Amino acid sequence: MHNDRLIDALMTQAFASLQASPGARAYYDRQRARGASYNAALRQLANRLVGILHGCLKTGRPYDETTAWSHHLTEAAA
């Protein structure tokens, strides 16, 4: 069982992050390059964003683009 409203909100957040976050865009593009469909790549991005949010809440630190995506941006550049 899942919460449709939560899924809709997370997918909307993931879609919006494609325009606002270079790290999120790089992560999404990498998923697509690996053969993931649009929905699968967006779902994976949404899951990653939830993980980043969890890390922020756990450590008490605010979101930082560089910290959140640094290892993904490094992989994309290599």
PQR file with spaces between the fields and no chain letter, atoms N, CA, C, O and H, PARSE charges and radii, in Angstrom:
ATOM       1  N    MET     1       0.839   -1.175    0.000 -0.4000 1.5000
ATOM       2  CA   MET     1       0.000    0.000    0.000 -0.0000 2.0000
ATOM       3  C    MET     1       0.888    1.244    0.000  0.5500 1.7000
ATOM       4  O    MET     1       1.925    1.274    0.664 -0.5500 1.4000
ATOM       5  N    HIS     2       0.485    2.246   -0.731 -0.4000 1.5000
ATOM       6  CA   HIS     2       1.262    3.478   -0.783 -0.0000 2.0000
ATOM       7  C    HIS     2       0.335    4.689   -0.761  0.5500 1.7000
ATOM       8  O    HIS     2      -0.873    4.591   -0.976 -0.5500 1.4000
ATOM       9  H    HIS     2      -0.357    2.222   -1.271  0.4000 1.0000
ATOM      10  N    ASN     3       0.948    5.817   -0.495 -0.4000 1.5000
ATOM      11  CA   ASN     3       0.218    7.072   -0.392 -0.0000 2.0000
ATOM      12  C    ASN     3       0.329    7.822   -1.727  0.5500 1.7000
ATOM      13  O    ASN     3       1.390    8.355   -2.053 -0.5500 1.4000
ATOM      14  H    ASN     3       1.929    5.897   -0.320  0.4000 1.0000
ATOM      15  N    ASP     4      -0.753    7.861   -2.490 -0.4000 1.5000
ATOM      16  CA   ASP     4      -0.732    8.500   -3.805 -0.0000 2.0000
ATOM      17  C    ASP     4      -0.373    9.979   -3.741  0.5500 1.7000
ATOM      18  O    ASP     4       0.337   10.480   -4.613 -0.5500 1.4000
ATOM      19  H    ASP     4      -1.615    7.429   -2.225  0.4000 1.0000
ATOM      20  N    ARG     5      -0.845   10.673   -2.737 -0.4000 1.5000
ATOM      21  CA   ARG     5      -0.544   12.111   -2.614 -0.0000 2.0000
ATOM      22  C    ARG     5       0.939   12.342   -2.351  0.5500 1.7000
ATOM      23  O    ARG     5       1.538   13.266   -2.900 -0.5500 1.4000
ATOM      24  H    ARG     5      -1.422   10.266   -2.029  0.4000 1.0000
ATOM      25  N    LEU     6       1.523   11.502   -1.515 -0.4000 1.5000
ATOM      26  CA   LEU     6       2.957   11.625   -1.244 -0.0000 2.0000
ATOM      27  C    LEU     6       3.755   11.332   -2.502  0.5500 1.7000
ATOM      28  O    LEU     6       4.709   12.048   -2.806 -0.5500 1.4000
ATOM      29  H    LEU     6       1.036   10.751   -1.069  0.4000 1.0000
ATOM      30  N    ILE     7       3.387   10.303   -3.230 -0.4000 1.5000
ATOM      31  CA   ILE     7       4.085    9.974   -4.473 -0.0000 2.0000
ATOM      32  C    ILE     7       3.972   11.117   -5.466  0.5500 1.7000
ATOM      33  O    ILE     7       4.961   11.480   -6.103 -0.5500 1.4000
ATOM      34  H    ILE     7       2.612    9.721   -2.982  0.4000 1.0000
ATOM      35  N    ASP     8       2.779   11.690   -5.610 -0.4000 1.5000
ATOM      36  CA   ASP     8       2.600   12.832   -6.510 -0.0000 2.0000
ATOM      37  C    ASP     8       3.479   14.008   -6.096  0.5500 1.7000
ATOM      38  O    ASP     8       4.091   14.654   -6.946 -0.5500 1.4000
ATOM      39  H    ASP     8       1.976   11.394   -5.092  0.4000 1.0000
ATOM      40  N    ALA     9       3.543   14.286   -4.804 -0.4000 1.5000
ATOM      41  CA   ALA     9       4.360   15.402   -4.313 -0.0000 2.0000
ATOM      42  C    ALA     9       5.844   15.147   -4.579  0.5500 1.7000
ATOM      43  O    ALA     9       6.567   16.055   -4.987 -0.5500 1.4000
ATOM      44  H    ALA     9       3.045   13.761   -4.114  0.4000 1.0000
ATOM      45  N    LEU    10       6.292   13.925   -4.351 -0.4000 1.5000
ATOM      46  CA   LEU    10       7.703   13.604   -4.566 -0.0000 2.0000
ATOM      47  C    LEU    10       8.072   13.656   -6.045  0.5500 1.7000
ATOM      48  O    LEU    10       9.157   14.119   -6.399 -0.5500 1.4000
ATOM      49  H    LEU    10       5.705   13.187   -4.019  0.4000 1.0000
ATOM      50  N    MET    11       7.182   13.186   -6.903 -0.4000 1.5000
ATOM      51  CA   MET    11       7.447   13.233   -8.343 -0.0000 2.0000
ATOM      52  C    MET    11       7.449   14.681   -8.844  0.5500 1.7000
ATOM      53  O    MET    11       8.239   15.027   -9.723 -0.5500 1.4000
ATOM      54  H    MET    11       6.301   12.810   -6.616  0.4000 1.0000
ATOM      55  N    THR    12       6.585   15.516   -8.301 -0.4000 1.5000
ATOM      56  CA   THR    12       6.562   16.931   -8.661 -0.0000 2.0000
ATOM      57  C    THR    12       7.849   17.613   -8.207  0.5500 1.7000
ATOM      58  O    THR    12       8.426   18.413   -8.943 -0.5500 1.4000
ATOM      59  H    THR    12       5.944   15.234   -7.587  0.4000 1.0000
ATOM      60  N    GLN    13       8.297   17.293   -6.989 -0.4000 1.5000
ATOM      61  CA   GLN    13       9.554   17.849   -6.490 -0.0000 2.0000
ATOM      62  C    GLN    13      10.708   17.419   -7.386  0.5500 1.7000
ATOM      63  O    GLN    13      11.560   18.235   -7.738 -0.5500 1.4000
ATOM      64  H    GLN    13       7.828   16.644   -6.391  0.4000 1.0000
ATOM      65  N    ALA    14      10.741   16.154   -7.753 -0.4000 1.5000
ATOM      66  CA   ALA    14      11.820   15.651   -8.600 -0.0000 2.0000
ATOM      67  C    ALA    14      11.809   16.352   -9.956  0.5500 1.7000
ATOM      68  O    ALA    14      12.858   16.754  -10.461 -0.5500 1.4000
ATOM      69  H    ALA    14      10.050   15.491   -7.467  0.4000 1.0000
ATOM      70  N    PHE    15      10.625   16.497  -10.542 -0.4000 1.5000
ATOM      71  CA   PHE    15      10.515   17.176  -11.834 -0.0000 2.0000
ATOM      72  C    PHE    15      11.002   18.620  -11.732  0.5500 1.7000
ATOM      73  O    PHE    15      11.747   19.086  -12.594 -0.5500 1.4000
ATOM      74  H    PHE    15       9.773   16.170  -10.132  0.4000 1.0000
ATOM      75  N    ALA    16      10.585   19.326  -10.687 -0.4000 1.5000
ATOM      76  CA   ALA    16      10.996   20.725  -10.510 -0.0000 2.0000
ATOM      77  C    ALA    16      12.498   20.839  -10.283  0.5500 1.7000
ATOM      78  O    ALA    16      13.120   21.811  -10.710 -0.5500 1.4000
ATOM      79  H    ALA    16       9.979   18.947   -9.987  0.4000 1.0000
ATOM      80  N    SER    17      13.080   19.856   -9.617 -0.4000 1.5000
ATOM      81  CA   SER    17      14.520   19.915   -9.328 -0.0000 2.0000
ATOM      82  C    SER    17      15.362   19.801  -10.589  0.5500 1.7000
ATOM      83  O    SER    17      16.522   20.211  -10.589 -0.5500 1.4000
ATOM      84  H    SER    17      12.575   19.066   -9.270  0.4000 1.0000
ATOM      85  N    LEU    18      14.802   19.252  -11.666 -0.4000 1.5000
ATOM      86  CA   LEU    18      15.552   19.142  -12.917 -0.0000 2.0000
ATOM      87  C    LEU    18      15.945   20.506  -13.453  0.5500 1.7000
ATOM      88  O    LEU    18      16.997   20.641  -14.077 -0.5500 1.4000
ATOM      89  H    LEU    18      13.859   18.919  -11.666  0.4000 1.0000
ATOM      90  N    GLN    19      15.118   21.524  -13.221 -0.4000 1.5000
ATOM      91  CA   GLN    19      15.412   22.884  -13.675 -0.0000 2.0000
ATOM      92  C    GLN    19      16.270   23.651  -12.674  0.5500 1.7000
ATOM      93  O    GLN    19      17.071   24.501  -13.063 -0.5500 1.4000
ATOM      94  H    GLN    19      14.263   21.414  -12.714  0.4000 1.0000
ATOM      95  N    ALA    20      16.106   23.356  -11.393 -0.4000 1.5000
ATOM      96  CA   ALA    20      16.723   24.176  -10.349 -0.0000 2.0000
ATOM      97  C    ALA    20      18.055   23.639   -9.837  0.5500 1.7000
ATOM      98  O    ALA    20      18.834   24.391   -9.252 -0.5500 1.4000
ATOM      99  H    ALA    20      15.455   22.665  -11.077  0.4000 1.0000
ATOM     100  N    SER    21      18.331   22.354  -10.046 -0.4000 1.5000
ATOM     101  CA   SER    21      19.501   21.734   -9.433 -0.0000 2.0000
ATOM     102  C    SER    21      20.370   21.039  -10.478  0.5500 1.7000
ATOM     103  O    SER    21      19.948   20.045  -11.070 -0.5500 1.4000
ATOM     104  H    SER    21      17.699   21.743  -10.521  0.4000 1.0000
ATOM     105  N    PRO    22      21.580   21.552  -10.711 -0.5600 1.5000
ATOM     106  CA   PRO    22      22.481   20.863  -11.650  0.2800 2.0000
ATOM     107  C    PRO    22      22.809   19.434  -11.203  0.5500 1.7000
ATOM     108  O    PRO    22      22.971   18.542  -12.035 -0.5500 1.4000
ATOM     109  N    GLY    23      22.905   19.226   -9.909 -0.4000 1.5000
ATOM     110  CA   GLY    23      23.189   17.887   -9.399 -0.0000 2.0000
ATOM     111  C    GLY    23      22.057   16.919   -9.667  0.5500 1.7000
ATOM     112  O    GLY    23      22.285   15.778  -10.071 -0.5500 1.4000
ATOM     113  H    GLY    23      22.774   19.950   -9.232  0.4000 1.0000
ATOM     114  N    ALA    24      20.839   17.374   -9.442 -0.4000 1.5000
ATOM     115  CA   ALA    24      19.673   16.536   -9.714 -0.0000 2.0000
ATOM     116  C    ALA    24      19.580   16.238  -11.206  0.5500 1.7000
ATOM     117  O    ALA    24      19.270   15.112  -11.597 -0.5500 1.4000
ATOM     118  H    ALA    24      20.654   18.301   -9.114  0.4000 1.0000
ATOM     119  N    ARG    25      19.845   17.233  -12.035 -0.4000 1.5000
ATOM     120  CA   ARG    25      19.812   17.038  -13.488 -0.0000 2.0000
ATOM     121  C    ARG    25      20.854   16.004  -13.919  0.5500 1.7000
ATOM     122  O    ARG    25      20.567   15.133  -14.740 -0.5500 1.4000
ATOM     123  H    ARG    25      20.096   18.147  -11.718  0.4000 1.0000
ATOM     124  N    ALA    26      22.060   16.106  -13.362 -0.4000 1.5000
ATOM     125  CA   ALA    26      23.121   15.154  -13.708 -0.0000 2.0000
ATOM     126  C    ALA    26      22.739   13.742  -13.273  0.5500 1.7000
ATOM     127  O    ALA    26      22.979   12.783  -14.007 -0.5500 1.4000
ATOM     128  H    ALA    26      22.293   16.813  -12.695  0.4000 1.0000
ATOM     129  N    TYR    27      22.151   13.608  -12.097 -0.4000 1.5000
ATOM     130  CA   TYR    27      21.723   12.301  -11.596 -0.0000 2.0000
ATOM     131  C    TYR    27      20.646   11.715  -12.505  0.5500 1.7000
ATOM     132  O    TYR    27      20.719   10.547  -12.887 -0.5500 1.4000
ATOM     133  H    TYR    27      21.956   14.387  -11.501  0.4000 1.0000
ATOM     134  N    TYR    28      19.654   12.519  -12.849 -0.4000 1.5000
ATOM     135  CA   TYR    28      18.573   12.082  -13.732 -0.0000 2.0000
ATOM     136  C    TYR    28      19.122   11.681  -15.107  0.5500 1.7000
ATOM     137  O    TYR    28      18.774   10.625  -15.636 -0.5500 1.4000
ATOM     138  H    TYR    28      19.594   13.468  -12.540  0.4000 1.0000
ATOM     139  N    ASP    29      19.972   12.521  -15.674 -0.4000 1.5000
ATOM     140  CA   ASP    29      20.546   12.234  -16.990 -0.0000 2.0000
ATOM     141  C    ASP    29      21.345   10.937  -16.975  0.5500 1.7000
ATOM     142  O    ASP    29      21.314   10.176  -17.943 -0.5500 1.4000
ATOM     143  H    ASP    29      20.255   13.379  -15.245  0.4000 1.0000
ATOM     144  N    ARG    30      22.053   10.684  -15.895 -0.4000 1.5000
ATOM     145  CA   ARG    30      22.826    9.445  -15.773 -0.0000 2.0000
ATOM     146  C    ARG    30      21.894    8.231  -15.725  0.5500 1.7000
ATOM     147  O    ARG    30      22.194    7.194  -16.316 -0.5500 1.4000
ATOM     148  H    ARG    30      22.078   11.302  -15.109  0.4000 1.0000
ATOM     149  N    GLN    31      20.769    8.360  -15.025 -0.4000 1.5000
ATOM     150  CA   GLN    31      19.799    7.258  -14.977 -0.0000 2.0000
ATOM     151  C    GLN    31      19.235    6.985  -16.373  0.5500 1.7000
ATOM     152  O    GLN    31      19.080    5.831  -16.774 -0.5500 1.4000
ATOM     153  H    GLN    31      20.525    9.203  -14.545  0.4000 1.0000
ATOM     154  N    ARG    32      18.934    8.052  -17.104 -0.4000 1.5000
ATOM     155  CA   ARG    32      18.405    7.900  -18.468 -0.0000 2.0000
ATOM     156  C    ARG    32      19.445    7.262  -19.382  0.5500 1.7000
ATOM     157  O    ARG    32      19.109    6.413  -20.208 -0.5500 1.4000
ATOM     158  H    ARG    32      19.060    8.989  -16.779  0.4000 1.0000
ATOM     159  N    ALA    33      20.707    7.668  -19.239 -0.4000 1.5000
ATOM     160  CA   ALA    33      21.777    7.105  -20.063 -0.0000 2.0000
ATOM     161  C    ALA    33      21.959    5.615  -19.791  0.5500 1.7000
ATOM     162  O    ALA    33      22.395    4.870  -20.668 -0.5500 1.4000
ATOM     163  H    ALA    33      20.980    8.358  -18.569  0.4000 1.0000
ATOM     164  N    ARG    34      21.628    5.186  -18.589 -0.4000 1.5000
ATOM     165  CA   ARG    34      21.715    3.763  -18.237 -0.0000 2.0000
ATOM     166  C    ARG    34      20.517    2.968  -18.751  0.5500 1.7000
ATOM     167  O    ARG    34      20.449    1.753  -18.566 -0.5500 1.4000
ATOM     168  H    ARG    34      21.273    5.792  -17.877  0.4000 1.0000
ATOM     169  N    GLY    35      19.578    3.649  -19.392 -0.4000 1.5000
ATOM     170  CA   GLY    35      18.451    2.957  -19.985 -0.0000 2.0000
ATOM     171  C    GLY    35      17.150    3.043  -19.205  0.5500 1.7000
ATOM     172  O    GLY    35      16.164    2.413  -19.589 -0.5500 1.4000
ATOM     173  H    GLY    35      19.633    4.636  -19.543  0.4000 1.0000
ATOM     174  N    ALA    36      17.122    3.798  -18.132 -0.4000 1.5000
ATOM     175  CA   ALA    36      15.892    3.946  -17.348 -0.0000 2.0000
ATOM     176  C    ALA    36      14.879    4.774  -18.138  0.5500 1.7000
ATOM     177  O    ALA    36      15.247    5.728  -18.824 -0.5500 1.4000
ATOM     178  H    ALA    36      17.922    4.310  -17.820  0.4000 1.0000
ATOM     179  N    SER    37      13.626    4.409  -18.037 -0.4000 1.5000
ATOM     180  CA   SER    37      12.570    5.193  -18.674 -0.0000 2.0000
ATOM     181  C    SER    37      12.442    6.537  -17.955  0.5500 1.7000
ATOM     182  O    SER    37      13.022    6.750  -16.890 -0.5500 1.4000
ATOM     183  H    SER    37      13.328    3.635  -17.480  0.4000 1.0000
ATOM     184  N    TYR    38      11.665    7.437  -18.566 -0.4000 1.5000
ATOM     185  CA   TYR    38      11.443    8.740  -17.942 -0.0000 2.0000
ATOM     186  C    TYR    38      10.914    8.584  -16.519  0.5500 1.7000
ATOM     187  O    TYR    38      11.451    9.174  -15.582 -0.5500 1.4000
ATOM     188  H    TYR    38      11.194    7.264  -19.431  0.4000 1.0000
ATOM     189  N    ASN    39       9.852    7.780  -16.362 -0.4000 1.5000
ATOM     190  CA   ASN    39       9.247    7.617  -15.035 -0.0000 2.0000
ATOM     191  C    ASN    39      10.182    6.944  -14.048  0.5500 1.7000
ATOM     192  O    ASN    39      10.239    7.334  -12.881 -0.5500 1.4000
ATOM     193  H    ASN    39       9.415    7.301  -17.123  0.4000 1.0000
ATOM     194  N    ALA    40      10.917    5.936  -14.503 -0.4000 1.5000
ATOM     195  CA   ALA    40      11.846    5.233  -13.611 -0.0000 2.0000
ATOM     196  C    ALA    40      12.968    6.172  -13.158  0.5500 1.7000
ATOM     197  O    ALA    40      13.337    6.175  -11.983 -0.5500 1.4000
ATOM     198  H    ALA    40      10.871    5.619  -15.450  0.4000 1.0000
ATOM     199  N    ALA    41      13.504    6.958  -14.075 -0.4000 1.5000
ATOM     200  CA   ALA    41      14.577    7.898  -13.720 -0.0000 2.0000
ATOM     201  C    ALA    41      14.060    8.970  -12.764  0.5500 1.7000
ATOM     202  O    ALA    41      14.751    9.341  -11.815 -0.5500 1.4000
ATOM     203  H    ALA    41      13.204    6.955  -15.029  0.4000 1.0000
ATOM     204  N    LEU    42      12.852    9.468  -13.009 -0.4000 1.5000
ATOM     205  CA   LEU    42      12.276   10.471  -12.123 -0.0000 2.0000
ATOM     206  C    LEU    42      12.006    9.883  -10.746  0.5500 1.7000
ATOM     207  O    LEU    42      12.221   10.547   -9.732 -0.5500 1.4000
ATOM     208  H    LEU    42      12.291    9.166  -13.779  0.4000 1.0000
ATOM     209  N    ARG    43      11.535    8.642  -10.705 -0.4000 1.5000
ATOM     210  CA   ARG    43      11.284    7.956   -9.429 -0.0000 2.0000
ATOM     211  C    ARG    43      12.594    7.762   -8.653  0.5500 1.7000
ATOM     212  O    ARG    43      12.631    7.948   -7.436 -0.5500 1.4000
ATOM     213  H    ARG    43      11.360    8.103  -11.529  0.4000 1.0000
ATOM     214  N    GLN    44      13.658    7.389   -9.357 -0.4000 1.5000
ATOM     215  CA   GLN    44      14.955    7.226   -8.704 -0.0000 2.0000
ATOM     216  C    GLN    44      15.473    8.557   -8.172  0.5500 1.7000
ATOM     217  O    GLN    44      16.059    8.613   -7.091 -0.5500 1.4000
ATOM     218  H    GLN    44      13.627    7.238  -10.345  0.4000 1.0000
ATOM     219  N    LEU    45      15.257    9.622   -8.929 -0.4000 1.5000
ATOM     220  CA   LEU    45      15.640   10.957   -8.467 -0.0000 2.0000
ATOM     221  C    LEU    45      14.830   11.336   -7.227  0.5500 1.7000
ATOM     222  O    LEU    45      15.382   11.878   -6.270 -0.5500 1.4000
ATOM     223  H    LEU    45      14.781    9.576   -9.807  0.4000 1.0000
ATOM     224  N    ALA    46      13.538   11.057   -7.239 -0.4000 1.5000
ATOM     225  CA   ALA    46      12.695   11.358   -6.077 -0.0000 2.0000
ATOM     226  C    ALA    46      13.206   10.603   -4.847  0.5500 1.7000
ATOM     227  O    ALA    46      13.270   11.167   -3.755 -0.5500 1.4000
ATOM     228  H    ALA    46      13.090   10.617   -8.018  0.4000 1.0000
ATOM     229  N    ASN    47      13.566    9.338   -5.020 -0.4000 1.5000
ATOM     230  CA   ASN    47      14.106    8.557   -3.904 -0.0000 2.0000
ATOM     231  C    ASN    47      15.401    9.166   -3.384  0.5500 1.7000
ATOM     232  O    ASN    47      15.622    9.225   -2.174 -0.5500 1.4000
ATOM     233  H    ASN    47      13.514    8.879   -5.908  0.4000 1.0000
ATOM     234  N    ARG    48      16.250    9.617   -4.290 -0.4000 1.5000
ATOM     235  CA   ARG    48      17.516   10.238   -3.883 -0.0000 2.0000
ATOM     236  C    ARG    48      17.251   11.533   -3.120  0.5500 1.7000
ATOM     237  O    ARG    48      17.927   11.815   -2.131 -0.5500 1.4000
ATOM     238  H    ARG    48      16.070    9.570   -5.272  0.4000 1.0000
ATOM     239  N    LEU    49      16.284   12.314   -3.565 -0.4000 1.5000
ATOM     240  CA   LEU    49      15.952   13.562   -2.871 -0.0000 2.0000
ATOM     241  C    LEU    49      15.422   13.290   -1.465  0.5500 1.7000
ATOM     242  O    LEU    49      15.714   14.045   -0.537 -0.5500 1.4000
ATOM     243  H    LEU    49      15.735   12.085   -4.368  0.4000 1.0000
ATOM     244  N    VAL    50      14.654   12.230   -1.302 -0.4000 1.5000
ATOM     245  CA   VAL    50      14.185   11.846    0.037 -0.0000 2.0000
ATOM     246  C    VAL    50      15.386   11.492    0.913  0.5500 1.7000
ATOM     247  O    VAL    50      15.431   11.862    2.087 -0.5500 1.4000
ATOM     248  H    VAL    50      14.417   11.617   -2.056  0.4000 1.0000
ATOM     249  N    GLY    51      16.350   10.783    0.352 -0.4000 1.5000
ATOM     250  CA   GLY    51      17.560   10.442    1.102 -0.0000 2.0000
ATOM     251  C    GLY    51      18.338   11.675    1.528  0.5500 1.7000
ATOM     252  O    GLY    51      18.852   11.739    2.645 -0.5500 1.4000
ATOM     253  H    GLY    51      16.314   10.482   -0.601  0.4000 1.0000
ATOM     254  N    ILE    52      18.424   12.653    0.637 -0.4000 1.5000
ATOM     255  CA   ILE    52      19.113   13.904    0.962 -0.0000 2.0000
ATOM     256  C    ILE    52      18.365   14.636    2.077  0.5500 1.7000
ATOM     257  O    ILE    52      18.982   15.139    3.016 -0.5500 1.4000
ATOM     258  H    ILE    52      18.007   12.601   -0.270  0.4000 1.0000
ATOM     259  N    LEU    53      17.040   14.692    1.973 -0.4000 1.5000
ATOM     260  CA   LEU    53      16.234   15.322    3.025 -0.0000 2.0000
ATOM     261  C    LEU    53      16.441   14.619    4.359  0.5500 1.7000
ATOM     262  O    LEU    53      16.585   15.271    5.393 -0.5500 1.4000
ATOM     263  H    LEU    53      16.539   14.283    1.210  0.4000 1.0000
ATOM     264  N    HIS    54      16.457   13.306    4.337 -0.4000 1.5000
ATOM     265  CA   HIS    54      16.688   12.546    5.569 -0.0000 2.0000
ATOM     266  C    HIS    54      18.040   12.902    6.180  0.5500 1.7000
ATOM     267  O    HIS    54      18.152   13.079    7.393 -0.5500 1.4000
ATOM     268  H    HIS    54      16.340   12.777    3.497  0.4000 1.0000
ATOM     269  N    GLY    55      19.065   13.007    5.338 -0.4000 1.5000
ATOM     270  CA   GLY    55      20.385   13.392    5.830 -0.0000 2.0000
ATOM     271  C    GLY    55      20.387   14.770    6.457  0.5500 1.7000
ATOM     272  O    GLY    55      21.029   14.985    7.485 -0.5500 1.4000
ATOM     273  H    GLY    55      18.974   12.864    4.352  0.4000 1.0000
ATOM     274  N    CYS    56      19.672   15.711    5.845 -0.4000 1.5000
ATOM     275  CA   CYS    56      19.578   17.069    6.401 -0.0000 2.0000
ATOM     276  C    CYS    56      18.897   17.046    7.764  0.5500 1.7000
ATOM     277  O    CYS    56      19.357   17.689    8.708 -0.5500 1.4000
ATOM     278  H    CYS    56      19.151   15.536    5.010  0.4000 1.0000
ATOM     279  N    LEU    57      17.803   16.303    7.861 -0.4000 1.5000
ATOM     280  CA   LEU    57      17.077   16.232    9.129 -0.0000 2.0000
ATOM     281  C    LEU    57      17.890   15.520   10.200  0.5500 1.7000
ATOM     282  O    LEU    57      17.874   15.920   11.364 -0.5500 1.4000
ATOM     283  H    LEU    57      17.429   15.781    7.094  0.4000 1.0000
ATOM     284  N    LYS    58      18.594   14.478    9.816 -0.4000 1.5000
ATOM     285  CA   LYS    58      19.385   13.688   10.770 -0.0000 2.0000
ATOM     286  C    LYS    58      20.562   14.489   11.339  0.5500 1.7000
ATOM     287  O    LYS    58      20.866   14.403   12.529 -0.5500 1.4000
ATOM     288  H    LYS    58      18.607   14.153    8.870  0.4000 1.0000
ATOM     289  N    THR    59      21.217   15.267   10.471 -0.4000 1.5000
ATOM     290  CA   THR    59      22.395   16.019   10.908 -0.0000 2.0000
ATOM     291  C    THR    59      22.059   17.428   11.385  0.5500 1.7000
ATOM     292  O    THR    59      22.886   18.076   12.026 -0.5500 1.4000
ATOM     293  H    THR    59      20.970   15.336    9.504  0.4000 1.0000
ATOM     294  N    GLY    60      20.858   17.908   11.078 -0.4000 1.5000
ATOM     295  CA   GLY    60      20.477   19.266   11.450 -0.0000 2.0000
ATOM     296  C    GLY    60      21.099   20.321   10.558  0.5500 1.7000
ATOM     297  O    GLY    60      21.114   21.502   10.905 -0.5500 1.4000
ATOM     298  H    GLY    60      20.186   17.381   10.556  0.4000 1.0000
ATOM     299  N    ARG    61      21.613   19.906    9.412 -0.4000 1.5000
ATOM     300  CA   ARG    61      22.237   20.851    8.490 -0.0000 2.0000
ATOM     301  C    ARG    61      21.263   21.241    7.385  0.5500 1.7000
ATOM     302  O    ARG    61      20.440   20.428    6.965 -0.5500 1.4000
ATOM     303  H    ARG    61      21.601   18.947    9.129  0.4000 1.0000
ATOM     304  N    PRO    62      21.354   22.475    6.917 -0.5600 1.5000
ATOM     305  CA   PRO    62      20.488   22.882    5.801  0.2800 2.0000
ATOM     306  C    PRO    62      20.959   22.240    4.496  0.5500 1.7000
ATOM     307  O    PRO    62      22.103   21.799    4.381 -0.5500 1.4000
ATOM     308  N    TYR    63      20.071   22.198    3.533 -0.4000 1.5000
ATOM     309  CA   TYR    63      20.403   21.653    2.222 -0.0000 2.0000
ATOM     310  C    TYR    63      21.509   22.469    1.587  0.5500 1.7000
ATOM     311  O    TYR    63      21.477   23.699    1.617 -0.5500 1.4000
ATOM     312  H    TYR    63      19.142   22.557    3.626  0.4000 1.0000
ATOM     313  N    ASP    64      22.478   21.795    1.018 -0.4000 1.5000
ATOM     314  CA   ASP    64      23.557   22.442    0.290 -0.0000 2.0000
ATOM     315  C    ASP    64      23.775   21.667   -1.001  0.5500 1.7000
ATOM     316  O    ASP    64      24.095   20.479   -0.964 -0.5500 1.4000
ATOM     317  H    ASP    64      22.504   20.796    0.994  0.4000 1.0000
ATOM     318  N    GLU    65      23.607   22.316   -2.121 -0.4000 1.5000
ATOM     319  CA   GLU    65      23.721   21.671   -3.436 -0.0000 2.0000
ATOM     320  C    GLU    65      25.054   20.951   -3.602  0.5500 1.7000
ATOM     321  O    GLU    65      25.096   19.815   -4.075 -0.5500 1.4000
ATOM     322  H    GLU    65      23.346   23.281   -2.151  0.4000 1.0000
ATOM     323  N    THR    66      26.119   21.597   -3.220 -0.4000 1.5000
ATOM     324  CA   THR    66      27.443   21.013   -3.398 -0.0000 2.0000
ATOM     325  C    THR    66      27.612   19.749   -2.565  0.5500 1.7000
ATOM     326  O    THR    66      28.109   18.739   -3.064 -0.5500 1.4000
ATOM     327  H    THR    66      26.085   22.520   -2.836  0.4000 1.0000
ATOM     328  N    THR    67      27.209   19.795   -1.319 -0.4000 1.5000
ATOM     329  CA   THR    67      27.325   18.630   -0.448 -0.0000 2.0000
ATOM     330  C    THR    67      26.410   17.501   -0.917  0.5500 1.7000
ATOM     331  O    THR    67      26.809   16.337   -0.924 -0.5500 1.4000
ATOM     332  H    THR    67      26.806   20.615   -0.913  0.4000 1.0000
ATOM     333  N    ALA    68      25.203   17.840   -1.301 -0.4000 1.5000
ATOM     334  CA   ALA    68      24.210   16.830   -1.678 -0.0000 2.0000
ATOM     335  C    ALA    68      24.614   16.049   -2.922  0.5500 1.7000
ATOM     336  O    ALA    68      24.363   14.847   -3.004 -0.5500 1.4000
ATOM     337  H    ALA    68      24.879   18.786   -1.296  0.4000 1.0000
ATOM     338  N    TRP    69      25.227   16.705   -3.875 -0.4000 1.5000
ATOM     339  CA   TRP    69      25.478   16.067   -5.159 -0.0000 2.0000
ATOM     340  C    TRP    69      26.951   15.956   -5.512  0.5500 1.7000
ATOM     341  O    TRP    69      27.268   15.554   -6.632 -0.5500 1.4000
ATOM     342  H    TRP    69      25.431   17.681   -3.808  0.4000 1.0000
ATOM     343  N    SER    70      27.861   16.292   -4.619 -0.4000 1.5000
ATOM     344  CA   SER    70      29.277   16.357   -4.972 -0.0000 2.0000
ATOM     345  C    SER    70      29.803   15.069   -5.590  0.5500 1.7000
ATOM     346  O    SER    70      30.494   15.121   -6.608 -0.5500 1.4000
ATOM     347  H    SER    70      27.604   16.619   -3.709  0.4000 1.0000
ATOM     348  N    HIS    71      29.496   13.923   -5.008 -0.4000 1.5000
ATOM     349  CA   HIS    71      30.020   12.682   -5.570 -0.0000 2.0000
ATOM     350  C    HIS    71      29.354   12.334   -6.895  0.5500 1.7000
ATOM     351  O    HIS    71      29.973   11.671   -7.727 -0.5500 1.4000
ATOM     352  H    HIS    71      28.934   13.882   -4.182  0.4000 1.0000
ATOM     353  N    HIS    72      28.110   12.759   -7.118 -0.4000 1.5000
ATOM     354  CA   HIS    72      27.456   12.498   -8.386 -0.0000 2.0000
ATOM     355  C    HIS    72      28.000   13.424   -9.476  0.5500 1.7000
ATOM     356  O    HIS    72      28.146   13.012  -10.626 -0.5500 1.4000
ATOM     357  H    HIS    72      27.607   13.297   -6.442  0.4000 1.0000
ATOM     358  N    LEU    73      28.296   14.662   -9.118 -0.4000 1.5000
ATOM     359  CA   LEU    73      28.866   15.588  -10.091 -0.0000 2.0000
ATOM     360  C    LEU    73      30.278   15.164  -10.474  0.5500 1.7000
ATOM     361  O    LEU    73      30.676   15.312  -11.629 -0.5500 1.4000
ATOM     362  H    LEU    73      28.177   14.997   -8.183  0.4000 1.0000
ATOM     363  N    THR    74      31.037   14.638   -9.518 -0.4000 1.5000
ATOM     364  CA   THR    74      32.386   14.153   -9.777 -0.0000 2.0000
ATOM     365  C    THR    74      32.342   12.964  -10.727  0.5500 1.7000
ATOM     366  O    THR    74      33.153   12.874  -11.648 -0.5500 1.4000
ATOM     367  H    THR    74      30.713   14.517   -8.579  0.4000 1.0000
ATOM     368  N    GLU    75      31.394   12.046  -10.507 -0.4000 1.5000
ATOM     369  CA   GLU    75      31.251   10.875  -11.382 -0.0000 2.0000
ATOM     370  C    GLU    75      30.867   11.304  -12.788  0.5500 1.7000
ATOM     371  O    GLU    75      31.352   10.724  -13.760 -0.5500 1.4000
ATOM     372  H    GLU    75      30.735   12.119   -9.759  0.4000 1.0000
ATOM     373  N    ALA    76      30.005   12.309  -12.917 -0.4000 1.5000
ATOM     374  CA   ALA    76      29.543   12.756  -14.227 -0.0000 2.0000
ATOM     375  C    ALA    76      30.675   13.404  -15.018  0.5500 1.7000
ATOM     376  O    ALA    76      30.720   13.297  -16.244 -0.5500 1.4000
ATOM     377  H    ALA    76      29.611   12.779  -12.128  0.4000 1.0000
ATOM     378  N    ALA    77      31.584   14.074  -14.322 -0.4000 1.5000
ATOM     379  CA   ALA    77      32.700   14.745  -14.974 -0.0000 2.0000
ATOM     380  C    ALA    77      33.771   13.758  -15.426  0.5500 1.7000
ATOM     381  O    ALA    77      34.533   14.040  -16.352 -0.5500 1.4000
ATOM     382  H    ALA    77      31.547   14.161  -13.326  0.4000 1.0000
ATOM     383  N    ALA    78      33.825   12.613  -14.776 -0.4000 1.5000
ATOM     384  CA   ALA    78      34.878   11.612  -15.099 -0.0000 2.0000
ATOM     385  C    ALA    78      34.585   10.847  -16.364  0.5500 1.7000
ATOM     386  O    ALA    78      35.369    9.984  -16.759 -0.5500 1.4000
ATOM     387  H    ALA    78      33.206   12.385  -14.024  0.4000 1.0000
